[in-house]
Amino acid sequence: MPPLLKLALDLGPLLIFFGVNWLYGIFAATAVFMVVIVVTLGITYSIEKKLSPMPIVTAVVVLVFGGLTLYLEDELFIKLKPTIVNGIFATVLFAGLAFGRPFIKIVLEHAMQLTDEGWRLLTYRWAFFFLFLAILNELVWRNTSTDFWVAFKVWGVFPLTLVFAVAQAPFIMRHQIEEPGAKEGSARS
C-alpha cells in the first residue's frame, strides 16, 4: 500500500473524529467515527486482501464502545475505548512474551528481520508503550474536558506514537539480520 494512503487510512478517522466533535459534539463524532472505521477497514481489505489484527481489534472496540456511547448517551464509553484497546495490545504482547512468542514479530516480520533477542526486546518496548498510552488516556479523560481529550487523541497520542516508533530505529538497526549474501560472515540468530 502506498505510504500516503496508509497514513490517510490510519490518521483519517482520528482527524474526522476531531473535526466532527469540534463542529457537532462528541455524540455525532462517535457515530461518524464508527462509520469511518468500518469504511477504512473495507478500503484496506480491498487493497491488501487481508487485515492485520490491530485494526480489527480497534474497530471492534470502537463499534462496541461507540455503540454504548450512543445508546446510553454517555461519553464515558468512547473515552474508555483507547484505554481498553491499548490495554488489550499490552496484555497480548506481555502474554506472548510469557509464552515465548513475541507477537510483534507477526505484525512486523514482513517489513524487517530481527534477531530473536531483538524481537523479544522490541515486543517489551511496545508492550510498555501501549500500557503507558492506556494510563495516559485515563489521566487525560478523567482530568480534562471532552474537547481537550478529543484534541489530545489526535494531536497528542498520534505524534507520541510516531516519535516512539521512530525512536526505535537505532535499536532495530542493532538487531537487524542482514539479507543472505549481503555480507560474508554476518551474524545470525
C-alpha positions in Angstrom: 0.0 0.0 0.0 1.4 3.5 -0.8 2.7 5.2 2.4 0.5 8.3 2.0 -2.6 6.2 1.6 -1.7 4.1 4.6 -1.2 7.3 6.6 -4.5 8.6 5.4 -6.3 5.4 6.4 -4.5 5.4 9.8 -4.9 9.1 10.7 -8.1 10.0 8.7 -10.6 8.5 11.2 -9.0 10.5 14.0 -9.0 13.7 12.1 -12.6 13.2 11.1 -13.5 12.4 14.7 -11.7 15.6 15.8 -13.5 17.7 13.1 -17.0 16.4 13.7 -16.5 16.7 17.5 -15.5 20.4 17.0 -18.5 21.1 14.8 -21.2 18.9 16.3 -20.1 17.4 19.6 -19.0 14.0 20.9 -22.1 12.0 20.0 -22.1 13.0 16.3 -18.3 12.5 16.2 -18.7 9.0 17.7 -21.3 8.0 15.2 -19.2 9.2 12.3 -16.1 7.6 13.7 -17.8 4.3 13.8 -18.8 4.5 10.1 -15.3 5.8 9.1 -13.6 2.9 10.9 -15.6 0.4 9.0 -15.0 2.2 5.7 -11.2 2.3 6.3 -11.2 -1.5 7.1 -13.1 -2.1 3.8 -10.6 0.0 1.8 -7.7 -1.6 3.5 -9.1 -5.1 2.8 -9.9 -4.2 -0.9 -6.3 -3.1 -1.4 -4.4 -5.7 0.6 -6.8 -8.6 0.6 -6.1 -9.1 4.3 -6.5 -7.3 7.6 -4.0 -7.1 10.5 -5.2 -8.0 14.0 -4.6 -4.5 15.4 -7.1 -2.6 13.1 -9.7 -5.4 13.6 -9.5 -5.2 17.4 -9.6 -1.4 17.3 -12.6 -1.5 15.0 -14.5 -4.0 17.2 -13.8 -1.9 20.3 -14.8 1.3 18.5 -18.1 -0.3 17.4 -18.9 -1.8 20.8 -18.0 1.3 22.9 -19.2 3.8 20.3 -22.5 1.9 20.2 -22.7 2.0 24.0 -21.9 5.7 24.0 -24.7 6.4 21.5 -27.2 4.0 23.0 -26.7 5.1 26.6 -26.0 8.8 25.6 -22.9 8.6 27.8 -19.5 9.8 26.5 -17.7 7.7 29.1 -17.7 4.6 26.9 -15.9 6.3 23.9 -13.4 7.8 26.3 -12.6 4.3 27.7 -12.0 2.9 24.2 -8.3 3.9 24.0 -7.6 2.6 27.5 -9.2 -0.8 26.5 -7.5 -1.0 23.1 -4.1 -0.1 24.4 -4.6 -2.4 27.4 -5.5 -5.3 25.1 -2.5 -4.7 23.0 -0.2 -4.5 26.0 -1.7 -7.6 27.6 -1.5 -9.7 24.4 2.2 -8.6 23.9 3.1 -9.4 27.5 1.2 -12.7 27.4 3.0 -13.6 24.2 6.3 -12.9 25.8 5.3 -15.1 28.8 4.8 -18.0 26.4 7.9 -17.3 24.4 6.0 -15.8 21.4 7.0 -12.2 20.6 3.7 -11.3 18.8 5.1 -8.0 17.4 7.1 -10.3 15.1 3.8 -11.5 13.4 2.9 -7.9 12.7 6.3 -6.6 11.5 8.3 -9.6 10.2 7.3 -8.7 6.6 8.9 -5.3 7.0 12.2 -6.4 8.8 14.2 -9.3 10.0 15.5 -9.1 13.6 17.4 -11.5 15.9 15.2 -13.4 18.3 16.5 -11.2 21.1 15.6 -8.1 19.0 12.0 -9.3 18.5 11.8 -10.1 22.3 13.0 -6.7 23.4 11.1 -4.8 20.7 7.9 -6.6 22.0 8.7 -5.5 25.5 9.2 -1.9 24.4 5.8 -1.8 22.5 4.0 -3.6 25.3 5.2 -1.0 27.8 4.4 1.8 25.4 0.8 0.5 25.0 0.5 0.3 28.8 1.8 3.9 29.0 -0.9 5.0 26.4 -3.6 3.3 28.4 -2.6 5.0 31.6 -2.2 8.4 29.9 -5.7 8.1 28.3 -7.1 7.5 31.8 -5.3 10.6 33.2 -6.3 12.8 30.4 -10.0 11.9 30.1 -10.5 12.0 33.9 -8.9 15.4 34.4 -9.8 17.4 31.3 -12.7 18.5 29.2 -14.1 16.2 26.4 -12.9 18.7 23.8 -9.4 18.6 25.2 -9.5 14.8 25.4 -10.5 14.6 21.7 -7.8 17.0 20.7 -5.2 15.1 22.7 -6.2 11.8 20.9 -5.3 13.5 17.6 -2.6 16.0 18.4 -1.0 14.2 21.4 -1.3 10.4 21.1 -0.6 10.1 17.3 2.6 12.3 17.5 3.7 10.4 20.6 3.3 7.1 18.8 5.2 8.4 15.7 8.1 9.7 17.9 8.2 6.4 19.8 8.2 4.3 16.6 11.0 6.5 15.0 13.0 6.3 18.3 13.1 2.5 17.8 15.1 2.8 14.6 18.6 2.7 16.3 17.5 -0.4 18.3 16.1 -2.1 15.2 19.3 -1.4 13.3 21.4 -3.0 16.0 19.3 -6.2 15.9 18.6 -6.3 12.2 19.6 -9.6 10.4 21.2 -8.8 7.1 19.9 -10.3 3.9 21.6 -13.6 2.9 24.6 -12.8 0.7 24.6 -9.1 1.8 27.8 -9.6 3.8 30.0 -12.5 4.3 30.2 -13.8 7.9 27.2 -11.8 9.1 25.8 -12.9 12.5 22.5 -14.8 12.6 20.3 -15.8 15.5 
